[in-house]
Amino acid sequence: MNRDERSLCRALVSATVASLLATAGWSQSITWLGTLGGNSYAYGVSGDGSFVVGQAYKLYNQYRAFRWTAGGGMQDLGTLGGNSRAYGVSGDGSVVVGWAHSTANRQRAFRWTAGGGMQDLGTLGGTWSYASGVSEDGSVVVGWAHNAANQQRAFRWTAGGGMQDLGTLGGSVSEASGVSEDGSVVVGWAYNAAGQVRAFRWTAGGGMQDLGTLGGSVSRAYGVSGDGSVVVGWAYNAAGQVRAFRWTPDGGMEDLNRTYARLLTGMSVISEAYAISPDGRYIVGYGYNAATGLSEAFLLDTLPSCTAHNGDVDNNRCVDDADLLAVLFAFGSTGNDLGRVDVNCDKAVDDADLLQVLFNFGSGC
């Protein structure tokens, strides 16, 4: 999957997230953002949904980066010489990043502000660069750029320090895809010395860390939580299958299909994770939905399903025979994610859970 296809996938994911949140009780709506004369595509959105960025075609097959607001509509952000495309936007919508063709028809990373317009962020000594993400306050931009040897390298850009080469894992190629809210943590992928693609997490103090794989030889990271502690992406497992992962410092890289197997029915698979909410709770990407037989975007809510309670297993505010039966049917089960039948959250459905239901039987009814 190339960068443009991944961007389209992220746009699909964003639309699916909005739809799923709507069915969960949020206000449901769809707004068509308009065009600049031809087709248009959205690739990034601010945290509150009030700013959207992407690309829109104009006449004569030209396309431009845009920023959209409900009040101002679709704004052409201009270019550095030719076409342009926007991929990321800061939390308040004041900073937009992406790439644009220069007057020499070279692809260059840009950072746009209302006051300063479109700024060419330069390269690492080569001729091409590409910005893919921006920190919450807009001060840190990440992406990739060619160095003097024409090698593709992940970069981190700041106004004070310029474009910083984040290195590799021993190979010659790397690319940054995501950045934490304060800009201190960058994630992406890089080649190691053996020529294998590996997901990385970079920090100023620790440099570029190889996040490993799920048993195969390839992994790529795309999203990071607000505090930089949780990374998501995809990796090959030992069988050569693509699987979505979540990485944490304590747990390492985990296959989300195994962790949340109880949520997947039939032969459904979550293949690739592209983004994670700032608090680390929601993960989005795409996979195979066995119920429809289609590749579909997914929204995964990772909130632990077990919260100790008074025995109201079905959460209808009444402890009754339905709750008692649920515990009895699950009696003897053990595991990390049993749900509300594990009334006291001790990773086992046993007599303690049953007694809790019986003690509170009739409560709230």
DAPEKA-V387561 format. One record per pair of residues at least 12 apart in sequence whose C-alpha atoms are under 8 Angstrom apart, sorted by the first residue. I is the first residue (numbers start at 1). J is the second residue. Records with the same first field share a line. If there is no record, write none. Layout:
I = J, J
//
This chain:
7 = 43, 87
8 = 41, 43
9 = 285, 286, 297
10 = 43, 274, 285
11 = 42, 43, 44
12 = 297
13 = 284, 285, 286, 297, 298, 299
16 = 297, 298, 299
17 = 284, 298, 299
20 = 299
33 = 68, 73, 74
34 = 73, 74
35 = 56, 57, 74
36 = 56, 57, 58, 74, 76
37 = 56, 57, 58, 59
38 = 56, 57, 58, 59
39 = 56, 57
40 = 54, 55, 56, 57
41 = 54, 55, 56
42 = 54, 55
43 = 55, 86, 87, 88
44 = 86, 87, 88, 89
45 = 88, 89
46 = 89, 90, 91, 92, 93
47 = 91
48 = 91
50 = 69, 70, 93
51 = 67, 68, 69, 89, 92, 93
52 = 67, 68, 69, 89
53 = 65, 66, 67, 68, 86, 87, 88, 89, 96
54 = 66, 67, 85, 86, 87
55 = 84, 85, 86
62 = 82, 83
63 = 83, 84, 85
64 = 76, 77, 78, 79, 83, 84, 85
65 = 77, 78, 79, 83, 84, 85, 86, 98
66 = 85, 86
67 = 96
77 = 112, 117, 118
78 = 118
79 = 100, 101, 102, 118
80 = 100, 101, 102, 103, 118, 119, 120
81 = 100, 101, 102, 103, 104, 105
82 = 100, 101, 102, 103, 105
83 = 100, 101
84 = 98, 99, 100, 101
85 = 98, 99, 100
86 = 98, 99
87 = 131, 132, 133
88 = 132, 133, 134
89 = 133, 134, 138
90 = 134, 135, 136, 137, 138
91 = 135, 136, 137, 138
92 = 136, 137
94 = 113, 114, 138
95 = 111, 112, 113, 114, 138
96 = 111, 112, 113, 134, 138
97 = 109, 110, 111, 112, 131, 132, 133, 134, 141
98 = 110, 111, 130, 131, 132, 133
99 = 129, 130, 131
106 = 127, 128
107 = 127, 128, 129, 130
108 = 120, 121, 122, 123, 127, 128, 129, 130
109 = 121, 122, 123, 128, 129, 130, 131, 143
110 = 130, 131
111 = 141
121 = 157, 162, 163
122 = 163
123 = 145, 146, 147, 163
124 = 145, 146, 147, 148, 163, 164, 165
125 = 146, 147, 148, 149
126 = 145, 146, 147, 148, 149, 150
127 = 145, 146, 147, 150
128 = 145, 146
129 = 143, 144, 145, 146
130 = 143, 144, 145
131 = 143, 144
132 = 176, 177, 178
133 = 177, 178, 179
134 = 178, 179, 183
135 = 179, 180, 181, 182, 183
136 = 180, 181, 182, 183
137 = 181, 182
139 = 158, 159, 183
140 = 156, 157, 158, 159, 182, 183
141 = 156, 157, 158, 179, 183
142 = 154, 155, 156, 157, 176, 177, 178, 179, 186
143 = 155, 156, 175, 176, 177
144 = 174, 175, 176
151 = 172, 173
152 = 172, 173, 174, 175
153 = 165, 166, 167, 168, 172, 173, 174, 175
154 = 166, 167, 168, 173, 174, 175, 176, 188
155 = 175, 176
156 = 186
166 = 202, 207, 208
167 = 208
168 = 190, 191, 192, 208
169 = 190, 191, 192, 193, 208, 209, 210
170 = 191, 192, 193, 194
171 = 190, 191, 192, 193, 194, 195
172 = 191
173 = 190, 191
174 = 188, 189, 190, 191
175 = 188, 189, 190
176 = 188, 189
177 = 189, 221, 222, 223
178 = 222, 223, 224
179 = 223, 224, 228
180 = 224, 225, 226, 227, 228
181 = 225, 226, 227, 228, 278
182 = 226, 227
184 = 203, 204, 228
185 = 201, 202, 203, 204, 228
186 = 201, 202, 203, 224, 228
187 = 199, 200, 201, 202, 221, 222, 223, 224, 231
188 = 200, 201, 220, 221, 222
189 = 219, 220, 221
196 = 217, 218
197 = 217, 218, 219, 220
198 = 210, 211, 212, 213, 217, 218, 219, 220
199 = 211, 212, 213, 218, 219, 220, 221, 233
200 = 220, 221
201 = 231
211 = 247, 252, 253
212 = 253
213 = 235, 236, 237, 253
214 = 235, 236, 237, 238, 253, 254, 255
215 = 236, 237, 238, 239
216 = 235, 236, 237, 238, 239, 240
217 = 236
218 = 235, 236
219 = 233, 234, 235, 236
220 = 233, 234, 235
221 = 233, 234, 274
222 = 273, 274, 275
223 = 273, 274, 275, 276
224 = 275, 276, 278
225 = 276, 277, 278, 279, 280
226 = 277, 278, 279, 280
227 = 278, 279
229 = 248, 249
230 = 246, 247, 248, 249, 280
231 = 246, 247, 248, 276
232 = 244, 245, 246, 247, 273, 274, 275, 276, 283
233 = 245, 246, 272, 273, 274, 275
234 = 271, 272, 273
242 = 271, 272
243 = 255, 256, 257, 269, 270, 271, 272
244 = 256, 257, 270, 271, 272, 273
245 = 272, 273
256 = 270
257 = 269, 270
265 = 290
266 = 290, 291
267 = 289, 290
268 = 287, 288, 289, 290, 291
269 = 287, 288, 289
270 = 285, 286, 287, 288, 298
271 = 285, 286, 287, 288
272 = 285, 286, 287
273 = 285, 286
281 = 301, 302, 303
282 = 299, 300, 301, 302
283 = 299, 300, 301, 302
284 = 297, 298, 299, 300
285 = 297, 298, 299
286 = 298
304 = 337
305 = 337, 338, 339, 340
306 = 337, 338, 339, 340, 342, 343, 345
307 = 340, 343, 344, 345
308 = 340, 342, 343, 344, 345
309 = 343, 344
310 = 343, 356, 357, 360
311 = 323, 343, 353, 356, 357, 358, 360, 361
312 = 357
313 = 326, 327, 340, 341, 343
314 = 340
317 = 363, 364, 365
318 = 362, 363, 364, 365
319 = 357, 360, 361, 362, 363, 364, 365
320 = 361, 362, 363, 365
323 = 357
324 = 354, 357, 358
326 = 341
327 = 341, 342, 349, 353, 354
328 = 354
330 = 349
331 = 349, 350
332 = 348, 349, 350
333 = 348, 349, 350
334 = 347, 348, 349
335 = 347, 348
341 = 353
343 = 356
//
